[in-house]
């Protein structure tokens, strides 16, 4: 009755279903930046330049004979940890080691250590580039096909993987159910509790009242159509139907007609 409109009761199923659609859409807005980002933060690569970790790793090699006089690896002035270009590296008094070039004897330490700022910058850019390619090509879990649910992208898990797309489709169904309960409640309330003898053509009632009544009647017509279309998309995705799959006799444009049959009155 009218009391349910002004003071919704907690034991009414419509009161509980109504926010679920918004909550699911908000969940998608939270999930996207959490799991769907093209690159890591720059600080993710900075621990490479910390000297303490490198000291622990190479403390044993610092005791070798070639570093007896000047202990490069255990001192704070580790030559391969400075931000300087590779060409400017200079090994004083250590040009060769038993008639072999010194750089060849410590080749692994020289090439696997961050010798300059540009080494770090290059590593960050390469890692980001690989992350972009990898996430764009393989991780489709949280991609969506837009607010219009364009088929066949939304109706095939090849294009939009499990995850956000399914949650959005379910949220549309739940929003449609809550809307159906709401406009049914309001229309029945108006029909049963109207003043005796009140008719739109005889008595001048507020325009907002007429507009709400017309809107509710339009919702009664279009909401089941959208719900049926979204349920067909879910069936295409998970139960091997072919409502919108052209390869198996479906019609991808059919969903557009069903969706905009719902969408055009308010758009």
C-alpha positions in Angstrom: 0.0 0.0 0.0 0.9 3.7 0.3 2.8 3.1 3.5 5.3 0.9 1.7 6.1 3.8 -0.7 6.7 6.3 2.1 8.2 3.9 4.6 9.6 0.8 3.0 9.5 -2.1 5.3 12.7 -4.2 5.9 10.8 -7.4 5.3 10.0 -6.3 1.7 12.0 -8.1 -0.9 12.0 -5.1 -3.1 13.7 -3.0 -0.4 16.6 -5.4 -0.4 17.0 -6.2 -4.1 16.9 -2.5 -5.2 20.5 -1.6 -4.1 22.1 -4.8 -5.4 22.4 -3.6 -9.0 24.3 -0.5 -7.9 26.5 -2.4 -5.5 27.6 -4.8 -8.2 28.4 -2.0 -10.6 30.3 -0.2 -7.8 32.2 -3.5 -7.3 33.3 -3.4 -10.9 34.5 0.2 -10.5 36.6 -1.0 -7.6 37.9 -4.2 -9.2 39.1 -2.5 -12.4 41.9 -0.4 -10.9 42.8 -3.3 -8.5 43.4 -6.0 -11.1 43.4 -4.3 -14.5 46.3 -1.9 -14.7 48.8 -1.8 -17.5 51.9 -1.2 -15.6 53.4 -1.5 -12.1 54.5 1.5 -10.1 58.0 2.8 -10.6 58.8 2.0 -6.9 58.3 -1.6 -7.8 61.7 -1.5 -9.5 63.6 0.6 -7.1 64.7 -2.1 -4.6 67.1 -3.2 -7.4 69.3 -0.3 -6.5 69.5 -1.0 -2.8 73.1 -1.7 -1.8 72.5 -3.7 1.3 70.9 -6.6 -0.5 73.7 -6.7 -3.0 76.3 -6.6 -0.2 74.8 -9.7 1.3 74.8 -11.5 -2.0 78.4 -10.7 -2.9 80.0 -10.6 0.5 81.8 -13.8 -0.3 83.1 -12.7 -3.6 84.5 -9.6 -1.9 87.1 -11.8 -0.3 88.7 -12.9 -3.5 92.3 -12.1 -4.3 91.6 -9.7 -7.0 89.8 -7.4 -4.5 92.4 -7.8 -1.7 93.8 -4.2 -1.8 90.6 -2.3 -2.6 87.4 -4.1 -1.5 84.9 -2.8 -4.0 82.0 -5.0 -3.3 81.7 -4.6 0.5 82.3 -0.8 0.6 79.6 1.8 0.3 81.2 3.0 -2.9 80.4 -0.1 -4.9 81.5 0.9 -8.4 78.6 -0.9 -10.2 75.9 0.7 -8.1 76.7 4.3 -9.0 74.4 6.1 -11.4 76.9 6.7 -14.1 77.1 5.6 -17.7 78.8 2.4 -18.6 81.5 4.1 -20.7 82.7 6.1 -17.7 83.4 3.0 -15.6 87.1 2.9 -14.8 89.0 0.2 -13.0 92.2 1.8 -11.7 95.2 -0.6 -11.4 92.9 -3.5 -12.4 93.1 -3.5 -16.2 93.9 -7.2 -16.4 93.8 -10.2 -14.1 96.4 -13.0 -14.8 96.7 -11.6 -18.4 92.9 -11.7 -18.9 90.8 -8.5 -19.1 89.3 -7.9 -15.8 85.8 -7.2 -17.3 85.7 -10.8 -18.6 86.5 -12.2 -15.1 83.7 -10.3 -13.4 81.4 -10.3 -16.4 78.4 -11.5 -14.5 78.7 -8.8 -11.8 79.1 -6.1 -14.4 76.2 -6.9 -16.6 73.7 -8.1 -14.0 74.1 -5.1 -11.8 72.4 -1.7 -12.2 75.3 0.4 -13.4 73.5 3.6 -14.2 70.2 5.5 -14.0 69.6 4.6 -17.7 69.9 0.9 -16.9 67.1 1.3 -14.4 65.0 3.4 -16.8 65.4 0.9 -19.6 64.5 -2.0 -17.3 61.3 -0.2 -16.1 60.2 0.7 -19.6 60.8 -2.8 -20.9 59.0 -4.4 -18.0 56.0 -2.0 -18.5 55.9 -2.7 -22.2 55.8 -6.4 -21.6 53.1 -6.0 -19.0 51.0 -4.0 -21.4 51.3 -6.6 -24.2 50.7 -9.5 -21.8 47.7 -7.9 -20.1 46.1 -6.8 -23.4 46.6 -10.1 -25.1 45.9 -12.7 -22.4 44.2 -11.3 -19.3 40.7 -10.7 -20.4 39.1 -11.5 -17.1 38.0 -8.0 -16.2 37.3 -6.5 -19.6 33.8 -5.4 -20.4 32.0 -4.5 -23.6 30.6 -1.1 -22.6 27.4 0.0 -21.1 25.4 -1.1 -24.1 26.7 -4.7 -23.9 27.6 -4.9 -27.6 27.0 -8.3 -29.0 28.8 -10.6 -29.9 31.4 -9.2 -27.5 29.3 -9.5 -24.4 27.7 -12.8 -25.4 31.0 -14.7 -26.0 33.6 -15.5 -23.4 36.3 -15.3 -26.1 36.0 -11.5 -26.2 35.0 -10.8 -22.6 36.2 -13.3 -20.1 34.6 -14.4 -16.9 34.4 -11.7 -14.3 33.2 -8.2 -14.7 31.0 -8.8 -17.7 29.0 -11.5 -15.9 28.6 -9.3 -12.8 27.4 -6.4 -14.9 24.8 -8.6 -16.6 23.6 -10.0 -13.3 23.4 -6.5 -11.9 21.1 -5.5 -14.8 18.8 -8.4 -14.1 18.7 -7.5 -10.4 18.1 -3.8 -11.2 15.2 -4.9 -13.5 13.7 -7.1 -10.8 13.8 -4.3 -8.2 12.4 -1.8 -10.7 9.6 -4.3 -11.5 8.7 -4.7 -7.9 8.8 -0.9 -7.4 6.6 0.1 -10.3 4.2 -2.7 -9.6 3.9 -1.4 -6.0 3.3 2.2 -7.1 0.9 1.4 -9.9 -1.2 -0.8 -7.7 -1.1 1.8 -4.9 -2.4 4.4 -7.3 -5.1 2.1 -8.7 -6.4 1.0 -5.3 -6.0 4.2 -3.2 -7.1 6.8 -5.8 -9.7 9.2 -4.7 -13.3 8.3 -5.8 -14.2 9.8 -9.1 -10.7 11.1 -9.9 -9.9 10.8 -13.6 -7.0 12.4 -15.4 -9.3 14.0 -18.0 -11.8 15.5 -15.5 -9.6 16.7 -12.6 -6.4 18.7 -13.1 -3.8 16.7 -11.3 -0.1 17.8 -11.1 2.0 17.2 -14.2 4.6 15.4 -12.1 2.0 12.9 -11.1 1.0 12.3 -14.7 4.7 12.0 -15.7 5.4 9.5 -13.0 2.4 7.4 -14.0 3.4 7.4 -17.7 7.0 6.5 -16.7 5.9 3.6 -14.6 3.7 2.3 -17.4 6.6 2.5 -19.8 8.8 0.7 -17.4 6.2 -2.0 -17.1 6.5 -2.5 -20.9 10.2 -2.2 -21.5 11.8 -3.7 -18.3 10.9 -7.3 -19.1 12.3 -7.0 -22.6 15.7 -5.8 -21.3 15.7 -8.6 -18.6 15.0 -11.2 -21.3 17.7 -9.9 -23.5 20.3 -9.9 -20.7 19.3 -13.4 -19.7 19.8 -14.6 -23.3 23.3 -13.1 -23.2 24.1 -15.0 -20.1 22.7 -18.2 -21.7 24.9 -17.6 -24.7 28.0 -17.1 -22.5 27.6 -20.1 -20.3 25.0 -22.5 -21.6 26.0 -22.8 -25.3 22.9 -21.2 -26.8 23.2 -19.1 -29.9 20.7 -16.3 -29.7 23.3 -13.7 -30.7 26.0 -15.8 -32.3 26.0 -15.4 -36.1 28.1 -18.5 -36.7 25.3 -20.7 -35.3 22.3 -18.9 -36.8 21.9 -16.2 -34.2 21.4 -12.5 -34.8 23.9 -10.0 -33.1 21.7 -7.1 -34.1 18.7 -8.6 -32.3 20.2 -7.6 -28.9 20.6 -4.0 -30.1 16.9 -3.9 -30.9 15.9 -5.4 -27.6 18.3 -3.1 -25.7 17.3 0.1 -27.3 13.6 -0.8 -27.1 14.3 -0.4 -23.4 16.8 2.5 -23.7 15.3 4.9 -26.2 12.4 6.2 -24.0 14.8 7.6 -21.4 17.7 8.4 -23.7 
